[in-house]
Amino acid sequence: MSKPPPHRARKRFGQNFLRDEAVIDGIAAAIAPRPEDHLVEIGPGQGALTEVLVVSCGKLDVVELDRDLVPGLLAAFSVHPHFALHQADALTFDFGSLVTGDEQLRVVGNLPYNISTPLIFKLLENAAIFKDMHFMLQLEVVQRLAAKPGNKHWGRLGIMTQYHCQVEHLFDVPPEAFNPPPKVQSAIVRLTPYQSSPWPEVNVVSLRKVVQTSFAQRRKTLRNNLKGVLAAEELEALDIDPGARAETLPLEQFIHMANACN
């Protein structure tokens, strides 16, 4: 199989190309693609992981923003009839358009820091079409995704992700695994959307609003942050201390607050 030609990483796209074969093999093993799987790779770059995935899955769609990478990816992988490339911005791409019938997509990507949070929120809005998601992210983002109440990383990203998905911090990836090496540690995370939610039913729009408002100023209490949304007496009726900070509350209490707003 021909390899894509050399390409200079672009800072404006947050490009750091994965080079370490052991890390690539580790990601592939975590995904464990099967012939019946429909995979979607976000930001294939120069195809280091694509090369492993394309020979194992039933269908592979890749979404790449950098048009200069497209010719090399097509030259390397278009020989596979089940490979399709979309030159597009993942933040605006319609992932639902790739779904056929009642199938679920499996998503994988090495996400630049500047788009990781908004992209994850976008994907969560359509969590039902995804079987699972495997992402390479900055370690701090993975820590926020997998955080627990009382931890400094516990906040809006972790709460909303854990409402929709089971989160597993799989393993860390050192800077030297990339070219050019980033200045931060990275990590691999697996997000598995719940097929049957373990949480009480809630209006997701209300939950999103309550969580965002509760963390508007992290050092302030719920009484102050939720002023105009829920009164102190309403919080006490839910067995929630108005003097507590949002970072101390478990997910279920945010769900109770969201339901109280309806």
VEXBAMAR-134664 format. One record per atom (N, C-alpha, C): atom name; residue number from 1; x negated, y, z. Coordinates in steps of 0.2 Angstrom, whole numbers, plus 5000, padded with zeros to 4 digits. Each point is the difference from the previous one (the first is absolute). Example, Ala and Ser with C-alpha at 12.3 -4.5 7.8 and 13.67 -1.06 7.14 Angstrom:
BEGIN
  atom   nr     u     v     w
     N    1  4934  4972  5039
    CA    1  5004  5006  5000
     C    1  4996  5006  5000
     N    2  5002  5005  4996
    CA    2  4996  5006  5001
     C    2  5004  5005  5003
This chain:
BEGIN
  atom   nr     u     v     w
     N    1  4996  4994  5000
    CA    1  5004  5006  5000
     C    1  4996  5006  5000
     N    2  5001  5005  4996
    CA    2  4996  5006  4999
     C    2  5001  5004  5006
     N    3  4995  5004  5003
    CA    3  5001  5004  5005
     C    3  5001  5008  4998
     N    4  5004  5004  5004
    CA    4  5001  5007  4998
     C    4  4993  5003  5000
     N    5  4999  5005  4996
    CA    5  4994  5004  5000
     C    5  4999  5004  5006
     N    6  4994  5002  5001
    CA    6  4998  5004  5006
     C    6  5004  5006  5000
     N    7  5002  5003  5006
    CA    7  5005  5005  5001
     C    7  4997  5004  5006
     N    8  4999  5007  5000
    CA    8  4998  5004  5005
     C    8  5006  5001  5005
     N    9  5000  4998  5006
    CA    9  5006  5001  5005
     C    9  5001  5008  5000
     N   10  5007  5001  5000
    CA   10  5002  5007  5000
     C   10  5003  5002  5007
     N   11  4997  5005  5003
    CA   11  5002  5002  5007
     C   11  5007  5002  5000
     N   12  5002  5004  4995
    CA   12  5007  5002  5000
     C   12  5005  4994  5000
     N   13  4999  4995  4998
    CA   13  5004  4994  5001
     C   13  4998  4995  5006
     N   14  4996  5003  5004
    CA   14  4998  4996  5006
     C   14  4997  4993  4998
     N   15  4996  4999  4994
    CA   15  4998  4994  4998
     C   15  4994  4997  5004
     N   16  5000  4994  5002
    CA   16  4995  4997  5003
     C   16  5001  4992  4998
     N   17  4995  4998  4995
    CA   17  5001  4994  4997
     C   17  4998  4994  5004
     N   18  5004  4995  5001
    CA   18  4998  4994  5004
     C   18  4995  4996  4996
     N   19  4994  4998  5004
    CA   19  4995  4997  4996
     C   19  4998  4993  5004
     N   20  5001  4999  5006
    CA   20  4998  4995  5004
     C   20  5004  4993  4999
     N   21  4997  4995  4997
    CA   21  5004  4994  4998
     C   21  5003  4997  5006
     N   22  4997  5000  5005
    CA   22  5002  4996  5006
     C   22  5007  5004  5002
     N   23  5000  5006  5000
    CA   23  5006  5004  5002
     C   23  5006  4999  4995
     N   24  4998  5000  4993
    CA   24  5005  4998  4995
     C   24  5003  4993  5001
     N   25  4995  4996  5002
    CA   25  5003  4993  5001
     C   25  5004  5000  5006
     N   26  4999  5003  5005
    CA   26  5004  5001  5006
     C   26  5006  5002  4999
     N   27  5001  5006  4996
    CA   27  5006  5003  4998
     C   27  5005  4995  4996
     N   28  4996  4997  4995
    CA   28  5004  4995  4996
     C   28  5002  4994  5004
     N   29  4996  4998  5005
    CA   29  5003  4994  5005
     C   29  5006  5002  5004
     N   30  5000  5007  5002
    CA   30  5005  5002  5004
     C   30  5007  5001  4996
     N   31  4999  5002  4994
    CA   31  5006  5000  4996
     C   31  5002  4993  4997
     N   32  4995  4996  4999
    CA   32  5002  4993  4998
     C   32  5005  5000  4994
     N   33  4999  5003  4994
    CA   33  5005  5000  4995
     C   33  5001  4994  4997
     N   34  5007  4999  4998
    CA   34  5002  4993  4998
     C   34  5003  5001  4993
     N   35  5000  4995  4996
    CA   35  5003  5001  4993
     C   35  5007  5003  4999
     N   36  5004  4999  5006
    CA   36  5007  5003  4999
     C   36  5000  5007  5003
     N   37  4994  5003  5002
    CA   37  5000  5007  5002
     C   37  5000  5005  4995
     N   38  5004  5006  5001
    CA   38  4999  5006  4996
     C   38  4997  5005  5004
     N   39  4993  5001  4999
    CA   39  4996  5005  5003
     C   39  5000  5007  4997
     N   40  4999  5005  5004
    CA   40  4999  5007  4998
     C   40  4994  5002  5003
     N   41  4995  5002  4996
    CA   41  4994  5003  5003
     C   41  5000  5008  4999
     N   42  4999  5003  5005
    CA   42  5000  5008  5000
     C   42  4993  5002  5000
     N   43  4998  5004  4995
    CA   43  4993  5002  5000
     C   43  4995  4994  4999
     N   44  5000  4997  4994
    CA   44  4995  4994  4999
     C   44  4993  5003  4999
     N   45  4999  5006  4998
    CA   45  4993  5003  5000
     C   45  4997  4996  4994
     N   46  4994  4997  5001
    CA   46  4997  4996  4995
     C   46  5001  4993  5000
     N   47  5005  4998  5003
    CA   47  5003  4993  5000
     C   47  4996  4995  5004
     N   48  4997  5002  5005
    CA   48  4996  4995  5004
     C   48  5005  4994  5003
     N   49  5006  5003  5003
    CA   49  5005  4995  5003
     C   49  5004  4998  4994
     N   50  5002  5004  4995
    CA   50  5004  4998  4995
     C   50  4998  4993  4997
     N   51  4993  5000  4999
    CA   51  4997  4994  4997
     C   51  5002  4994  5003
     N   52  5001  5000  5007
    CA   52  5001  4994  5004
     C   52  5008  4999  5000
     N   53  5004  5005  5000
    CA   53  5007  4999  5001
     C   53  5003  4998  4993
     N   54  4998  5002  4994
    CA   54  5003  4999  4994
     C   54  5000  4993  4998
     N   55  4995  4996  5002
    CA   55  5000  4993  4999
     C   55  5004  4996  5004
     N   56  5003  5003  5005
    CA   56  5003  4995  5005
     C   56  5007  5001  5001
     N   57  5003  5006  4998
    CA   57  5007  5002  5001
     C   57  5004  4999  4993
     N   58  5007  5000  5001
    CA   58  5004  4999  4994
     C   58  5000  5006  4996
     N   59  5000  5006  5003
    CA   59  5001  5007  4996
     C   59  4996  5005  5004
     N   60  4996  5004  4997
    CA   60  4997  5006  5003
     C   60  5001  5006  4997
     N   61  5003  5005  5003
    CA   61  5000  5007  4998
     C   61  4995  5004  5004
     N   62  4996  5004  4996
    CA   62  4996  5005  5004
     C   62  5002  5007  4998
     N   63  4999  5004  5006
    CA   63  5002  5007  4999
     C   63  4994  5004  5001
     N   64  4997  5004  4995
    CA   64  4994  5003  5000
     C   64  5001  5008  4998
     N   65  4998  5004  5004
    CA   65  5001  5007  4999
     C   65  4994  5003  4995
     N   66  4994  4998  5001
    CA   66  4994  5003  4996
     C   66  5000  4997  4993
     N   67  5002  5004  4995
    CA   67  5001  4998  4993
     C   67  4993  4997  4997
     N   68  4994  5003  5003
    CA   68  4994  4997  4998
     C   68  4998  4993  5001
     N   69  5004  4997  5005
    CA   69  4999  4993  5002
     C   69  5004  4996  4996
     N   70  5005  5002  4997
    CA   70  5005  4996  4996
     C   70  4997  4996  4994
     N   71  4996  5003  4996
    CA   71  4997  4996  4995
     C   71  4996  4994  5002
     N   72  4996  5001  5005
    CA   72  4996  4994  5003
     C   72  5004  4995  5003
     N   73  5006  5002  5004
    CA   73  5004  4995  5003
     C   73  5004  4996  4994
     N   74  5002  5003  4995
    CA   74  5004  4997  4994
     C   74  4995  4995  4997
     N   75  4994  5003  4999
    CA   75  4995  4995  4996
     C   75  4998  4994  5004
     N   76  5000  5001  5007
    CA   76  4999  4994  5004
     C   76  5005  4995  5001
     N   77  5007  5003  5001
    CA   77  5005  4996  5002
     C   77  5006  4999  4996
     N   78  5000  5004  4994
    CA   78  5006  4999  4996
     C   78  5001  4993  4996
     N   79  4994  4996  5001
    CA   79  5000  4994  4997
     C   79  5005  4995  5003
     N   80  5002  5002  5006
    CA   80  5005  4996  5004
     C   80  5007  5003  4999
     N   81  5004  4995  4997
    CA   81  5007  5002  4998
     C   81  5004  5003  5006
     N   82  4999  4998  5006
    CA   82  5004  5002  5005
     C   82  4997  5006  5004
     N   83  4995  5004  4997
    CA   83  4997  5006  5002
     C   83  5003  5006  4997
     N   84  5002  5005  5004
    CA   84  5003  5006  4997
     C   84  4997  5006  5004
     N   85  4998  5005  4997
    CA   85  4997  5006  5003
     C   85  5004  5006  4999
     N   86  5001  5004  5005
    CA   86  5004  5006  5000
     C   86  4996  5006  5002
     N   87  4998  5004  4996
    CA   87  4996  5006  5001
     C   87  5005  5005  5004
     N   88  5000  5001  5006
    CA   88  5005  5004  5004
     C   88  4997  5001  5007
     N   89  5004  5005  5003
    CA   89  4998  5002  5007
     C   89  5005  4995  5004
     N   90  4997  4996  5005
    CA   90  5004  4996  5004
     C   90  5005  5004  5004
     N   91  4998  5006  5002
    CA   91  5005  5004  5004
     C   91  5007  5001  4997
     N   92  5000  5000  4993
    CA   92  5006  5002  4996
     C   92  5002  4994  4996
     N   93  4996  4994  5000
    CA   93  5002  4994  4996
     C   93  5006  4997  5003
     N   94  5004  4997  4996
    CA   94  5006  4997  5001
     C   94  4999  4992  5001
     N   95  4998  4998  5006
    CA   95  4998  4993  5001
     C   95  5006  4995  4999
     N   96  5006  5003  5001
    CA   96  5006  4996  4999
     C   96  5001  4998  4993
     N   97  4997  5004  4995
    CA   97  5001  4998  4993
     C   97  4996  4994  4998
     N   98  4996  4997  5004
    CA   98  4996  4994  4999
     C   98  5004  4994  5002
     N   99  5005  5001  5004
    CA   99  5003  4994  5003
     C   99  5005  4997  4995
     N  100  5000  4993  4999
    CA  100  5004  4997  4996
     C  100  5005  4995  5004
     N  101  5006  5001  5000
    CA  101  5005  4996  5004
     C  101  4999  5001  5007
     N  102  5000  4995  5004
    CA  102  4999  5000  5007
     C  102  4993  4999  5003
     N  103  4995  5001  4995
    CA  103  4993  4998  5002
     C  103  4998  5006  5005
     N  104  4995  4999  5004
    CA  104  4997  5005  5004
     C  104  4992  5000  4998
     N  105  4998  5006  5000
    CA  105  4993  5002  4998
     C  105  4995  4999  5006
     N  106  4994  4998  4998
    CA  106  4995  5000  5005
     C  106  4995  5006  4998
     N  107  4999  5004  5004
    CA  107  4996  5006  4998
     C  107  4993  5000  5004
     N  108  4995  5002  4996
    CA  108  4993  5000  5003
     C  108  4997  5007  4997
     N  109  4995  5003  5004
    CA  109  4997  5006  4998
     C  109  4995  5002  5005
     N  110  4995  5004  4997
    CA  110  4995  5003  5003
     C  110  5002  5008  5000
     N  111  5003  5002  5005
    CA  111  5003  5006  5000
     C  111  4996  5006  5002
     N  112  4999  5005  4996
    CA  112  4996  5006  5003
     C  112  5004  5003  5006
     N  113  4996  5003  5004
    CA  113  5002  5003  5006
     C  113  5006  5005  4999
     N  114  4999  5004  4995
    CA  114  5004  5006  4999
     C  114  5007  4998  4998
     N  115  5001  4994  4997
    CA  115  5007  4998  4998
     C  115  5002  4994  5005
     N  116  4996  4997  5004
    CA  116  5002  4994  5003
     C  116  5007  5001  5004
     N  117  5000  5005  5005
    CA  117  5006  5001  5004
     C  117  5007  5001  4996
     N  118  4999  5005  4995
    CA  118  5007  5001  4996
     C  118  5002  4995  4996
     N  119  4995  4996  4997
    CA  119  5001  4994  4996
     C  119  5003  4994  5004
     N  120  4998  4999  5006
    CA  120  5003  4995  5005
     C  120  5007  5002  5001
     N  121  5001  5006  5002
    CA  121  5007  5003  5001
     C  121  5005  4999  4994
     N  122  4997  5001  4994
    CA  122  5004  4999  4994
     C  122  5002  4992  4999
     N  123  4995  4996  5001
    CA  123  5001  4993  5000
     C  123  5005  4997  5005
     N  124  5000  5003  5006
    CA  124  5004  4998  5005
     C  124  5007  5001  4999
     N  125  5001  5006  4996
    CA  125  5007  5002  4998
     C  125  5004  4994  4996
     N  126  4995  4996  4996
    CA  126  5003  4995  4996
     C  126  4997  4993  5002
     N  127  4999  4999  5007
    CA  127  4997  4994  5003
     C  127  5003  4994  4998
     N  128  5007  5000  4998
    CA  128  5003  4994  4998
     C  128  4998  4996  4994
     N  129  4996  5004  4996
    CA  129  4998  4997  4993
     C  129  4993  4997  5001
     N  130  4997  5001  5006
    CA  130  4993  4998  5001
     C  130  5000  4994  5005
     N  131  4996  4995  4997
    CA  131  4999  4994  5005
     C  131  4995  5001  5005
     N  132  4995  5003  4998
    CA  132  4994  5002  5004
     C  132  4996  5005  4997
     N  133  4996  5004  5004
    CA  133  4995  5005  4997
     C  133  4993  4999  5004
     N  134  4995  5000  4996
    CA  134  4993  5000  5002
     C  134  4997  5006  4998
     N  135  4997  5004  5005
    CA  135  4997  5006  4998
     C  135  4993  5001  5004
     N  136  4995  5002  4996
    CA  136  4994  5003  5002
     C  136  5001  5007  5002
     N  137  4999  5002  5006
    CA  137  5001  5007  5003
     C  137  4995  5002  5004
     N  138  4999  5006  5002
    CA  138  4996  5003  5005
     C  138  5002  4996  5006
     N  139  4995  4998  5004
    CA  139  5001  4997  5006
     C  139  5005  5003  5005
     N  140  4999  5007  5000
    CA  140  5005  5004  5005
     C  140  5007  4999  4998
     N  141  5001  5000  4993
    CA  141  5007  4999  4998
     C  141  5003  4993  5002
     N  142  4996  4995  4999
    CA  142  5002  4993  5002
     C  142  5001  5000  5008
     N  143  4996  5003  5004
    CA  143  5001  5001  5007
     C  143  5007  5003  5001
     N  144  5002  5005  4997
    CA  144  5006  5003  5000
     C  144  5006  4996  4998
     N  145  4999  4996  4995
    CA  145  5005  4995  4998
     C  145  5001  4995  5005
     N  146  4995  4998  5003
    CA  146  5001  4994  5005
     C  146  5000  5002  5007
     N  147  5000  5006  5002
    CA  147  5000  5003  5007
     C  147  5006  4997  5004
     N  148  4999  5001  5006
    CA  148  5005  4998  5005
     C  148  5002  5006  5004
     N  149  5006  5000  5004
    CA  149  5002  5006  5004
     C  149  4994  5001  5005
     N  150  4999  5007  5002
    CA  150  4995  5001  5004
     C  150  4993  5001  4998
     N  151  4999  4998  4993
    CA  151  4993  5001  4997
     C  151  5000  5006  4996
     N  152  4994  5003  5000
    CA  152  5000  5007  4997
     C  152  5002  5000  4992
     N  153  4999  4994  4997
    CA  153  5002  4999  4993
     C  153  5008  4999  4999
     N  154  5003  4999  5005
    CA  154  5008  4999  5000
     C  154  5003  5006  4998
     N  155  5004  5000  4994
    CA  155  5003  5006  4997
     C  155  5005  4998  4995
     N  156  5001  5005  4996
    CA  156  5005  5000  4995
     C  156  4999  4994  4995
     N  157  4994  5000  4997
    CA  157  4998  4995  4995
     C  157  5001  4993  5003
     N  158  4997  4998  5006
    CA  158  5001  4994  5003
     C  158  5007  4998  5001
     N  159  5004  5005  5003
    CA  159  5007  4998  5002
     C  159  5004  4998  4994
     N  160  5000  5005  4995
    CA  160  5004  4998  4994
     C  160  4998  4994  4996
     N  161  4993  4999  5000
    CA  161  4998  4994  4997
     C  161  5002  4994  5003
     N  162  4999  5000  5007
    CA  162  5002  4994  5004
     C  162  5008  4999  5000
     N  163  5003  5005  4999
    CA  163  5008  4999  4999
     C  163  5001  4996  4994
     N  164  4997  5001  4995
    CA  164  5001  4996  4994
     C  164  4996  4994  4999
     N  165  4994  4999  5003
    CA  165  4995  4995  4999
     C  165  4997  4997  5006
     N  166  4997  4994  4999
    CA  166  4995  4997  5005
     C  166  4994  5003  4997
     N  167  4995  5002  5005
    CA  167  4994  5003  4998
     C  167  4994  4996  5003
     N  168  4995  4998  4995
    CA  168  4995  4996  5003
     C  168  4993  5004  4997
     N  169  4996  5002  5005
    CA  169  4993  5002  4998
     C  169  4996  4994  4999
     N  170  4998  4999  4994
    CA  170  4997  4994  4998
     C  170  4992  5000  5002
     N  171  4997  5004  4997
    CA  171  4992  5001  5001
     C  171  4998  5007  4998
     N  172  4994  5002  5002
    CA  172  4997  5006  4999
     C  172  4995  4999  4994
     N  173  4999  5006  4996
    CA  173  4995  5000  4995
     C  173  4995  5006  5000
     N  174  4994  4998  5000
    CA  174  4995  5005  5001
     C  174  4999  5005  4994
     N  175  4998  5006  5001
    CA  175  4999  5004  4994
     C  175  4995  4998  4995
     N  176  4995  4996  5002
    CA  176  4996  4997  4995
     C  176  5003  4995  4995
     N  177  5006  4998  5001
    CA  177  5004  4996  4995
     C  177  5002  5003  4994
     N  178  4999  5007  5000
    CA  178  5003  5004  4995
     C  178  4994  5004  4996
     N  179  5002  5002  4994
    CA  179  4995  5005  4996
     C  179  5005  5005  4998
     N  180  4999  5007  5002
    CA  180  4995  5002  5005
     C  180  5003  4998  5007
     N  181  4995  4999  5005
    CA  181  5003  4998  5006
     C  181  5004  5006  5003
     N  182  5006  4999  5003
    CA  182  5003  5005  5003
     C  182  4997  5002  5007
     N  183  5002  5006  5003
    CA  183  4997  5002  5007
     C  183  5004  4997  5005
     N  184  5005  4995  4999
    CA  184  5004  4998  5005
     C  184  5000  4992  5000
     N  185  5002  4997  5005
    CA  185  5002  4993  5000
     C  185  5007  4998  4997
     N  186  5000  4995  4996
    CA  186  5006  4998  4997
     C  186  5003  4993  5003
     N  187  5006  4998  4999
    CA  187  5003  4994  5003
     C  187  5005  4998  4995
     N  188  5002  4993  5000
    CA  188  5005  4997  4997
     C  188  5006  4999  5004
     N  189  5006  5002  4998
    CA  189  5006  4999  5004
     C  189  5005  4996  4995
     N  190  5004  4996  5004
    CA  190  5006  4997  4996
     C  190  5006  5002  5003
     N  191  5005  5003  4996
    CA  191  5006  5002  5002
     C  191  5005  4995  4997
     N  192  5004  4997  5004
    CA  192  5005  4995  4998
     C  192  5007  5002  5002
     N  193  5004  5003  4995
    CA  193  5007  5002  5001
     C  193  5004  4995  5003
     N  194  5004  5002  5005
    CA  194  5004  4995  5004
     C  194  5006  4998  4995
     N  195  5001  4993  4999
    CA  195  5006  4998  4996
     C  195  5006  5000  5004
     N  196  4999  5000  5007
    CA  196  5006  5001  5005
     C  196  4997  5004  5005
     N  197  5003  5006  5001
    CA  197  4997  5005  5005
     C  197  5001  4998  5007
     N  198  4994  5000  5004
    CA  198  5001  4999  5007
     C  198  5002  5005  5004
     N  199  5002  5006  4997
    CA  199  5001  5006  5004
     C  199  5008  5001  4999
     N  200  5003  5004  5005
    CA  200  5007  5002  5000
     C  200  5001  5004  4993
     N  201  5006  5000  4998
    CA  201  5002  5004  4994
     C  201  4999  5007  5001
     N  202  4998  5004  4995
    CA  202  4999  5007  5001
     C  202  5000  5003  4993
     N  203  5002  5007  5000
    CA  203  5000  5004  4994
     C  203  4993  5002  4999
     N  204  4996  4997  4995
    CA  204  4993  5001  4999
     C  204  4998  5008  5000
     N  205  5005  5004  4996
    CA  205  4999  5007  5000
     C  205  5000  5003  5007
     N  206  5004  4998  5004
    CA  206  5000  5003  5007
     C  206  4994  4998  5004
     N  207  4998  4993  4999
    CA  207  4994  4998  5003
     C  207  4994  5004  4998
     N  208  4999  5001  4994
    CA  208  4995  5004  4997
     C  208  5000  5007  5003
     N  209  5006  5003  5001
    CA  209  5000  5007  5002
     C  209  4998  5000  5008
     N  210  5003  4995  5004
    CA  210  4998  5000  5007
     C  210  4993  4999  5001
     N  211  4997  4995  4996
    CA  211  4993  4999  5001
     C  211  4996  5006  4999
     N  212  5001  5003  4994
    CA  212  4996  5006  4998
     C  212  5001  5006  5005
     N  213  5006  5001  5002
    CA  213  5001  5005  5005
     C  213  4997  4999  5007
     N  214  5000  4993  5002
    CA  214  4997  4999  5006
     C  214  4993  5001  5000
     N  215  4996  4999  4994
    CA  215  4993  5000  5000
     C  215  4998  5007  4997
     N  216  5005  5005  5000
    CA  216  4998  5006  4997
     C  216  4994  5004  5003
     N  217  5000  4999  5007
    CA  217  4994  5003  5003
     C  217  4999  4994  5006
     N  218  4994  4996  4998
    CA  218  4999  4994  5004
     C  218  4999  5001  5007
     N  219  4998  5006  5002
    CA  219  4998  5001  5007
     C  219  5007  5003  5004
     N  220  5005  5001  4997
    CA  220  5006  5003  5003
     C  220  5005  4994  5002
     N  221  5004  5001  5004
    CA  221  5005  4994  5003
     C  221  5005  5000  4995
     N  222  5004  4994  5001
    CA  222  5006  4999  4995
     C  222  5005  5006  5002
     N  223  5001  5002  5006
    CA  223  5004  5005  5001
     C  223  4999  5006  4996
     N  224  4994  5002  4999
    CA  224  4998  5006  4996
     C  224  5001  4999  4992
     N  225  4997  4994  4998
    CA  225  5000  4999  4993
     C  225  5007  4998  4997
     N  226  5004  4997  5004
    CA  226  5007  4998  4998
     C  226  5005  5006  5002
     N  227  4998  5006  5002
    CA  227  5005  5005  5002
     C  227  5004  5001  4993
     N  228  5007  5000  5001
    CA  228  5004  5002  4994
     C  228  5002  4993  4997
     N  229  4997  4995  5002
    CA  229  5001  4993  4996
     C  229  5004  4996  5006
     N  230  4996  4999  5005
    CA  230  5003  4996  5006
     C  230  4998  5004  5006
     N  231  5006  5001  5004
    CA  231  4998  5003  5007
     C  231  4997  4995  5005
     N  232  4997  5003  5005
    CA  232  4997  4996  5005
     C  232  5005  4995  5003
     N  233  5006  5002  5001
    CA  233  5005  4996  5003
     C  233  5002  4994  4996
     N  234  5000  5001  4993
    CA  234  5001  4995  4995
     C  234  4994  4995  5000
     N  235  4994  5002  5001
    CA  235  4994  4996  5000
     C  235  5001  4995  5007
     N  236  5002  5004  5005
    CA  236  5000  4996  5007
     C  236  5006  4994  4999
     N  237  5005  5002  4997
    CA  237  5005  4995  4999
     C  237  4998  4994  4996
     N  238  4995  5001  4996
    CA  238  4997  4994  4996
     C  238  4994  4997  5004
     N  239  4999  5002  5007
    CA  239  4995  4997  5004
     C  239  4993  5002  4997
     N  240  5000  5006  4997
    CA  240  4993  5003  4997
     C  240  4999  5006  5004
     N  241  4993  5001  5003
    CA  241  4998  5005  5004
     C  241  4999  5007  4995
     N  242  5004  5005  5001
    CA  242  4999  5006  4996
     C  242  4993  5003  5001
     N  243  4996  4998  5006
    CA  243  4994  5003  5001
     C  243  4994  4996  4997
     N  244  5002  4994  4997
    CA  244  4995  4996  4996
     C  244  4998  5003  4994
     N  245  4994  4998  4998
    CA  245  4998  5001  4993
     C  245  5002  4995  4995
     N  246  5000  5002  4994
    CA  246  5003  4995  4995
     C  246  4995  4994  4999
     N  247  4994  5001  5001
    CA  247  4995  4995  4999
     C  247  5001  4994  5005
     N  248  5004  5001  5005
    CA  248  5001  4995  5005
     C  248  5006  4995  4999
     N  249  5004  5002  4995
    CA  249  5006  4997  4999
     C  249  4999  4994  4995
     N  250  5004  4994  5001
    CA  250  5000  4995  4995
     C  250  5005  5001  4995
     N  251  4999  4997  4994
    CA  251  5004  5001  4994
     C  251  5008  5000  5002
     N  252  5002  4995  5004
    CA  252  5007  4999  5002
     C  252  5003  5006  5003
     N  253  4996  5004  5004
    CA  253  5003  5006  5003
     C  253  5001  5005  4994
     N  254  4995  5001  4995
    CA  254  5002  5004  4995
     C  254  5006  4999  4996
     N  255  5001  4993  4999
    CA  255  5006  4998  4997
     C  255  5006  5002  5004
     N  256  5000  4999  5007
    CA  256  5006  5002  5004
     C  256  5001  5008  4999
     N  257  4995  5004  5000
    CA  257  5000  5007  5000
     C  257  5003  5002  4993
     N  258  4998  4996  4995
    CA  258  5003  5002  4993
     C  258  5007  4998  5000
     N  259  5002  4994  5003
    CA  259  5008  4999  5000
     C  259  5004  5005  5004
     N  260  4996  5003  5005
    CA  260  5004  5004  5004
     C  260  5001  5007  4996
     N  261  4996  5001  4995
    CA  261  5001  5006  4996
     C  261  5006  5000  4995
     N  262  5002  4994  4999
    CA  262  5005  4999  4995
     C  262  5007  5001  5003
